Amino acid sequence: MVLMVLMENAARMKRKRCEAQSDMCSPADWIRQDDWPVGIRNVGNTCWFSAVIQSLFHLPVFRRLVLSYHLSERMLEKCKSHSDKRNIAFMQELRCLFALMVGSTRRFVDPSAAVELLRDAFRTSEAQQDVSEFSHKLLDWLEDAFQLAAKGNNTEDKQHNPMVQLFYGTFVTERRLEGKTLCNIEQFGQYPLQVNGFSNLDECLEGAMVEKEIESLHSDNGVTSGRERWFKKLPPVLTFELSRFEFNTQLGRPEKIHKKLEFPQIIYMDRYLHKNLEQTHERRGEVKKLKEQLAVLQQKVECYKNYGSGPTKYPLADMLQFVLEFATTKPTSVSPTEDPRLAASSPTPTGLPLSETISKDTSEPGVTDSSEGLVSSVSSCQRTPIYKPFTQCRYPIDCPPHPAPHSITEEELHFVKTCLQRWRTEVENDINELKASIDRLSQTLEGMYSDNSLCQVPYRLHAVLVHEGQASAGHYWAYIYDHANQRWMKYNDVSITESSWDELERDSFGGMTNASAYCLMYIDDRLPHLITEDTDDETGQVLHGMDSLPAVLRRYVQEDNRWFQQELSEWEEQFCQTATAQEEFTTASAEPPNPTNGEPEASRDAPEAEQRDEEQQQEAPARQRQTENEVSEVEIPNVGRIMVRADADGYNEEMMLTPAMQGVILAIAKARQTFDKEGPEAGLIKAFHEEYSRLYELSQEEATPQEDARLQHALVYFFQNKAPKRVIERTLLEQFTDRNLSFDERAISIMREARAKLRLIKPEDMDMDEYLQWHDDYRLFRTVFVYLLNGLEHYQHGKMREALNYLTHAYETNGSLLKNGDKRGVDKSLIAVYRRKCLTALNDSASRLFCSGEEGKVEEGVAIMDEVVIPCLHLMSRDSSLSQEDRDAMESIRSHWCCCLGRDMDDSLQVKLGELLPRVLDGSTETVVLKDPPKVHVNQAHDLCSRLAAVMESIHNTSVVIVK
């Protein structure tokens, strides 16, 4: 009961560094297990931060640099510019964050302070940041921060900057123009690579290193110009940015490239180094020749596979086989149109393969085989069984016999057979030889850069940053190699799990899903100090955990761990107290309990109390001016009569009638005695417990759709779907801050107290994305119910088109909710029954109108089909969980329209039917365009259950029942 504890410990929870413990309900879930890595909490679209920071933190050389960063007091005094102060502040926050990730007893840490500095720089607090943009900003800030520590800004000092030495390299750009070579050396940090047009990382690098040569338009000698890039100096940490986003000029928006791109665990960079220029040029020349040969061979194979001079081409070997089959069919001297055997010929016996039928026929009297076994004296409709690489099907009854020569001599047959068989063998041999040559060339190409001379600069994959989603939104996580334990780990915000290369491939290569690698971090495999852990200078032993931290950071982490242990103890104590109090409240009567019931004394925060006192002093004169005639009595159902001030701020009578507000008002009434004796804070806590217990008990009751308790209050929905306690408690606390509670002094005081408590909940205490998602789901659930209700009410009055539109939307929206649990949405069978009835009735109506032949009625029938029936059919056909009743209804509708083909109708109607029928039968390739229903209002709909009960009674009794 996190927020209950929060309300009872306001002063404690107001510390500057509020350590919220996520949405987990058990303290054991917050504790780090042994030396398992520490996660980073997502504080609102910050998965990009977690992915990059984890990949850097788990690089020991970088972690040492950050943790040992130090600026003297003299240097700090010299830093006057905003950028210098910002960089130093970020560096300090990063050091604290890294220190907690090393020695914290927490399972995950909160990065809010560092994230806020970055967000200020990006000038946004909501938009999800791009990994490459953030990485560039991070490296720039770190470089500037270390430059301050280097005490200089000249070129030589910058080269000694540890960030430059670790992450930056140089490349040479050579441009050949009219026989001259122009060189330019540039520095790079993260190297961008295009994804489109390439299948693996080496191809991407080749494409980035060499630009296609362009023939000069101003030279008579046809001199070509081109540009090549070569790495002059590679950094120890080599980062590749994979450009997976491109701007769609037609749509005017960015789009993600989901194309598959493979990358290895170890890549050799020798072939891209400037010092190997001549050797690489030689290899590239050989590769070019081999690829040209490969293209020629593949073209030859293609000619064999697609042979012919016409538009339609076939494999040459199959064509020779077909001719051989024709030649070996028994000749006939009768024209096919005059053959009397056509009438008497029988088809292949049902259920028997053609080969079995032939064997059966050849065993009958009068059937003989030639000495070569290639020609059989069978009936004119039979052929010798010859193996073919494709499926043979039996012929329909009305199919004519196989074509055959009118006459052929034994000599002719022997000659044709001999030639065709020899040619087919030659063709098959040629194809096999070509394929073998292609395989040899492919292997040679693959090994072109594999010899030892070009495998001297290995880089090992350290981290892969993955993006899942589209260009405008998505989620980031990282796969990072654990060098000490030689395993891959997956870092997904607070979740850290052991992984594998196979899982990394599935998530990172792309092509299959909308997840793919976005950034690759390789490290020089020849530099062991990059991944070596800290060691003691005197003993040489490896330092683990807190021992690896500087003294000041060790004390910081120890203090944070002490606070964490205290919070765990307080949690356990308060949890036991709350559990005891809940038992007492469950068994207590509606009358307020004795003040000595053991409720904890709520601690008060002095600054907050002073603020409330000032507000009360300011409003006291206004209250003193009120007289008796400014108060009126109002009857609230299920509550009774209450006194309402005439000037009540925000009072809304319709809102007061909702079940949620009635529950809050009743809870405040039950807390009257506690309020009078102990004050507003104790009154709020008492009312909060009362309403919490009532709603929990209500959520445990079984109910019909006509009495669905989820419609009365969001908390019933949350309880039944096991929402996090923080979401439940904040929702209820917000209920006590409603302006409509300003109807008397007691309610006003409790409302103000609730607002004060709500202000104490900082952004880091609550995952607001999760909180809002739960409320969005609840609004969606109510929307589904209102769609269903409107659909049934239209069905009740015979308005089938409107009813089907509502019911279709209800079913589709409800389906998205039910994916997360049966209690997330409405019983789908109830929606399906009436959707099916409306669909059938509308289809019958549309069919009658269409078959009438009258132009106006035909158009109306087509409109019904286009607007509601066909979209509904298409959506149903894509539903894998569709009931058998729905499938039968769909089949009946399709069969009905197919039967229309046999009816007599004029040509224009036949054309319309021809256009309509394909869309009725198959909508798998069409985009479903479903008409939007009229907007519905769900916030004030407190009578939904009674309306549903009335309409269901009307439908079953066939008489209209109206609820006012």
Secondary structure as the mmCIF struct_conf table of DSSP 4:
data_model
#
loop_
_struct_conf.conf_type_id
_struct_conf.id
_struct_conf.beg_label_comp_id
_struct_conf.beg_label_asym_id
_struct_conf.beg_label_seq_id
_struct_conf.end_label_comp_id
_struct_conf.end_label_asym_id
_struct_conf.end_label_seq_id
HELX_RH_AL_P HELX_RH_AL_P1 VAL A 2 GLU A 8
STRN STRN1 ASN A 9 ASN A 9
TURN_TY1_P TURN_TY1_P1 ALA A 10 ALA A 11
HELX_RH_3T_P HELX_RH_3T_P1 ARG A 12 LYS A 14
BEND BEND1 LYS A 16 ARG A 17
TURN_TY1_P TURN_TY1_P2 SER A 22 ASP A 23
BEND BEND2 CYS A 25 SER A 26
HELX_RH_3T_P HELX_RH_3T_P2 PRO A 27 TRP A 30
STRN STRN2 ILE A 31 ILE A 31
TURN_TY1_P TURN_TY1_P3 ASP A 34 ASP A 35
HELX_LH_PP_P HELX_LH_PP_P1 TRP A 36 VAL A 38
STRN STRN3 GLY A 39 ILE A 40
BEND BEND3 GLY A 44 ASN A 45
HELX_RH_AL_P HELX_RH_AL_P2 CYS A 47 PHE A 57
TURN_TY1_P TURN_TY1_P4 HIS A 58 HIS A 58
BEND BEND4 LEU A 59 LEU A 59
HELX_RH_AL_P HELX_RH_AL_P3 PRO A 60 LEU A 67
TURN_TY1_P TURN_TY1_P5 SER A 68 SER A 68
HELX_RH_AL_P HELX_RH_AL_P4 GLU A 73 LYS A 78
BEND BEND5 SER A 81 SER A 81
HELX_RH_AL_P HELX_RH_AL_P5 HIS A 82 GLY A 103
BEND BEND6 THR A 105 THR A 105
STRN STRN4 ARG A 106 ARG A 106
BEND BEND7 ARG A 107 ARG A 107
STRN STRN5 PHE A 108 VAL A 109
HELX_RH_AL_P HELX_RH_AL_P6 SER A 112 PHE A 122
TURN_TY1_P TURN_TY1_P6 ARG A 123 ARG A 123
BEND BEND8 SER A 125 ALA A 127
HELX_LH_PP_P HELX_LH_PP_P2 GLN A 128 ASP A 130
HELX_RH_AL_P HELX_RH_AL_P7 VAL A 131 ALA A 149
TURN_TY1_P TURN_TY1_P7 ALA A 150 LYS A 151
BEND BEND9 ASN A 154 ASN A 154
HELX_RH_AL_P HELX_RH_AL_P8 THR A 155 GLN A 159
TURN_TY1_P TURN_TY1_P8 HIS A 160 HIS A 160
HELX_RH_AL_P HELX_RH_AL_P9 PRO A 162 PHE A 167
STRN STRN6 GLY A 169 LEU A 177
TURN_TY1_P TURN_TY1_P9 GLU A 178 GLY A 179
STRN STRN7 LYS A 180 PHE A 188
BEND BEND10 GLY A 189 GLY A 189
STRN STRN8 GLN A 190 GLN A 194
TURN_TY1_P TURN_TY1_P10 ASN A 196 GLY A 197
BEND BEND11 SER A 199 SER A 199
STRN STRN9 ASN A 200 ASN A 200
HELX_RH_AL_P HELX_RH_AL_P10 LEU A 201 MET A 209
STRN STRN10 VAL A 210 VAL A 210
HELX_LH_PP_P HELX_LH_PP_P3 GLU A 211 GLU A 213
STRN STRN11 ILE A 214 GLU A 215
BEND BEND12 LEU A 217 HIS A 218
TURN_TY1_P TURN_TY1_P11 ASP A 220 ASN A 221
STRN STRN12 THR A 224 LYS A 233
BEND BEND13 PRO A 236 PRO A 236
STRN STRN13 VAL A 237 SER A 243
STRN STRN14 PHE A 245 ASN A 248
TURN_TY1_P TURN_TY1_P12 THR A 249 GLY A 252
STRN STRN15 ARG A 253 LYS A 256
STRN STRN16 GLU A 262 GLU A 262
BEND BEND14 GLN A 265 GLN A 265
STRN STRN17 ILE A 266 TYR A 268
HELX_RH_3T_P HELX_RH_3T_P3 ASP A 270 TYR A 272
STRN STRN18 LEU A 273 LEU A 273
HELX_RH_3T_P HELX_RH_3T_P4 HIS A 274 ASN A 276
HELX_RH_AL_P HELX_RH_AL_P11 LEU A 277 LYS A 305
BEND BEND15 ASN A 306 ASN A 306
STRN STRN19 TYR A 307 TYR A 307
BEND BEND16 SER A 309 THR A 312
STRN STRN20 TYR A 314 TYR A 314
HELX_RH_AL_P HELX_RH_AL_P12 LEU A 316 ALA A 327
TURN_TY1_P TURN_TY1_P13 THR A 328 THR A 328
BEND BEND17 THR A 329 THR A 329
HELX_LH_PP_P HELX_LH_PP_P4 LYS A 330 PRO A 331
BEND BEND18 SER A 333 VAL A 334
TURN_TY1_P TURN_TY1_P14 PRO A 336 GLU A 338
TURN_TY1_P TURN_TY1_P15 PRO A 340 PRO A 340
HELX_RH_AL_P HELX_RH_AL_P13 ARG A 341 ALA A 344
HELX_LH_PP_P HELX_LH_PP_P5 PRO A 347 PRO A 349
TURN_TY1_P TURN_TY1_P16 THR A 350 GLY A 351
BEND BEND19 LEU A 352 LEU A 352
HELX_RH_AL_P HELX_RH_AL_P14 LEU A 354 THR A 362
TURN_TY1_P TURN_TY1_P17 SER A 363 SER A 363
BEND BEND20 GLU A 364 GLU A 364
TURN_TY1_P TURN_TY1_P18 PRO A 365 GLY A 366
STRN STRN21 ASP A 369 ASP A 369
TURN_TY1_P TURN_TY1_P19 SER A 371 GLU A 372
BEND BEND21 GLY A 373 LEU A 374
STRN STRN22 SER A 376 SER A 376
TURN_TY1_P TURN_TY1_P20 SER A 380 CYS A 381
BEND BEND22 PRO A 389 PHE A 390
HELX_LH_PP_P HELX_LH_PP_P6 ARG A 394 PRO A 396
TURN_TY1_P TURN_TY1_P21 ILE A 397 ASP A 398
HELX_LH_PP_P HELX_LH_PP_P7 CYS A 399 PRO A 403
BEND BEND23 HIS A 406 HIS A 406
HELX_RH_AL_P HELX_RH_AL_P15 GLU A 410 GLU A 446
TURN_TY1_P TURN_TY1_P22 GLY A 447 TYR A 449
BEND BEND24 ASP A 451 ASP A 451
HELX_RH_3T_P HELX_RH_3T_P5 ASN A 452 LEU A 454
BEND BEND25 GLN A 456 VAL A 457
STRN STRN23 PRO A 458 GLY A 469
BEND BEND26 ALA A 471 SER A 472
STRN STRN24 GLY A 474 ASP A 482
TURN_TY1_P TURN_TY1_P23 HIS A 483 GLN A 486
STRN STRN25 ARG A 487 ASN A 492
TURN_TY1_P TURN_TY1_P24 ASP A 493 VAL A 494
STRN STRN26 SER A 495 GLU A 498
HELX_RH_AL_P HELX_RH_AL_P16 TRP A 501 SER A 508
BEND BEND27 PHE A 509 PHE A 509
BEND BEND28 GLY A 511 ASN A 514
STRN STRN27 ALA A 515 ASP A 524
TURN_TY1_P TURN_TY1_P25 ASP A 525 ARG A 526
HELX_RH_3T_P HELX_RH_3T_P6 PRO A 528 LEU A 530
TURN_TY1_P TURN_TY1_P26 ILE A 531 ILE A 531
HELX_LH_PP_P HELX_LH_PP_P8 THR A 532 ASP A 534
STRN STRN28 THR A 535 THR A 535
TURN_TY1_P TURN_TY1_P27 ASP A 537 THR A 539
HELX_LH_PP_P HELX_LH_PP_P9 GLN A 541 GLN A 541
STRN STRN29 VAL A 542 VAL A 542
HELX_LH_PP_P HELX_LH_PP_P10 LEU A 543 LEU A 543
HELX_RH_3T_P HELX_RH_3T_P7 GLY A 545 SER A 548
BEND BEND29 LEU A 549 LEU A 549
HELX_RH_AL_P HELX_RH_AL_P17 ALA A 551 THR A 587
BEND BEND30 ALA A 588 ALA A 588
BEND BEND31 ALA A 590 GLU A 591
HELX_LH_PP_P HELX_LH_PP_P11 PRO A 592 ASN A 594
TURN_TY1_P TURN_TY1_P28 PRO A 595 THR A 596
BEND BEND32 ASN A 597 ASN A 597
HELX_LH_PP_P HELX_LH_PP_P12 GLU A 599 ALA A 602
STRN STRN30 SER A 603 SER A 603
HELX_RH_AL_P HELX_RH_AL_P18 ALA A 606 GLN A 624
TURN_TY1_P TURN_TY1_P29 ARG A 625 ARG A 625
HELX_RH_3T_P HELX_RH_3T_P8 GLU A 628 GLU A 630
STRN STRN31 VAL A 631 ILE A 636
TURN_TY1_P TURN_TY1_P30 PRO A 637 VAL A 639
STRN STRN32 GLY A 640 ARG A 645
TURN_TY1_P TURN_TY1_P31 ALA A 646 ASP A 647
TURN_TY1_P TURN_TY1_P32 ASP A 649 GLY A 650
HELX_RH_AL_P HELX_RH_AL_P19 GLU A 653 MET A 656
TURN_TY1_P TURN_TY1_P33 LEU A 657 LEU A 657
BEND BEND33 THR A 658 THR A 658
HELX_RH_AL_P HELX_RH_AL_P20 PRO A 659 LYS A 670
TURN_TY1_P TURN_TY1_P34 ALA A 671 ALA A 671
HELX_RH_AL_P HELX_RH_AL_P21 ARG A 672 GLU A 678
HELX_RH_AL_P HELX_RH_AL_P22 PRO A 680 SER A 699
TURN_TY1_P TURN_TY1_P35 GLN A 700 GLN A 700
BEND BEND34 GLU A 701 GLU A 701
HELX_RH_3T_P HELX_RH_3T_P9 PRO A 705 GLU A 707
HELX_RH_3T_P HELX_RH_3T_P10 ALA A 709 LEU A 711
TURN_TY1_P TURN_TY1_P36 GLN A 712 GLN A 712
HELX_RH_AL_P HELX_RH_AL_P23 ALA A 714 GLN A 720
TURN_TY1_P TURN_TY1_P37 ASN A 721 LYS A 722
HELX_RH_AL_P HELX_RH_AL_P24 LYS A 725 GLN A 735
TURN_TY1_P TURN_TY1_P38 PHE A 736 THR A 737
HELX_RH_3T_P HELX_RH_3T_P11 ARG A 739 LEU A 741
TURN_TY1_P TURN_TY1_P39 SER A 742 PHE A 743
BEND BEND35 ASP A 744 ASP A 744
HELX_RH_AL_P HELX_RH_AL_P25 GLU A 745 LEU A 760
HELX_RH_3T_P HELX_RH_3T_P12 PRO A 763 ASP A 765
BEND BEND36 MET A 766 MET A 766
HELX_RH_AL_P HELX_RH_AL_P26 MET A 768 GLN A 796
TURN_TY1_P TURN_TY1_P40 HIS A 797 GLY A 798
HELX_RH_AL_P HELX_RH_AL_P27 MET A 800 LEU A 818
TURN_TY1_P TURN_TY1_P41 LYS A 819 ASN A 820
HELX_RH_3T_P HELX_RH_3T_P13 ASP A 822 ARG A 824
BEND BEND37 GLY A 825 GLY A 825
HELX_RH_AL_P HELX_RH_AL_P28 LYS A 828 CYS A 851
TURN_TY1_P TURN_TY1_P42 SER A 852 SER A 852
HELX_RH_AL_P HELX_RH_AL_P29 GLU A 855 ILE A 864
HELX_RH_PI_P HELX_RH_PI_P1 MET A 865 VAL A 869
HELX_RH_AL_P HELX_RH_AL_P30 ILE A 870 SER A 877
TURN_TY1_P TURN_TY1_P43 ARG A 878 ARG A 878
TURN_TY1_P TURN_TY1_P44 SER A 880 SER A 881
HELX_RH_AL_P HELX_RH_AL_P31 GLN A 884 CYS A 899
HELX_RH_3T_P HELX_RH_3T_P14 CYS A 900 GLY A 902
BEND BEND38 ARG A 903 ARG A 903
HELX_RH_AL_P HELX_RH_AL_P32 ASP A 907 LEU A 921
TURN_TY1_P TURN_TY1_P45 SER A 924 THR A 925
BEND BEND39 GLU A 926 GLU A 926
HELX_LH_PP_P HELX_LH_PP_P13 THR A 927 VAL A 928
HELX_LH_PP_P HELX_LH_PP_P14 LEU A 930 LYS A 935
TURN_TY1_P TURN_TY1_P46 ASN A 939 GLN A 940
TURN_TY1_P TURN_TY1_P47 HIS A 942 ASP A 943
HELX_RH_AL_P HELX_RH_AL_P33 LEU A 944 ASN A 957
TURN_TY1_P TURN_TY1_P48 THR A 958 THR A 958
BEND BEND40 SER A 959 SER A 959
#
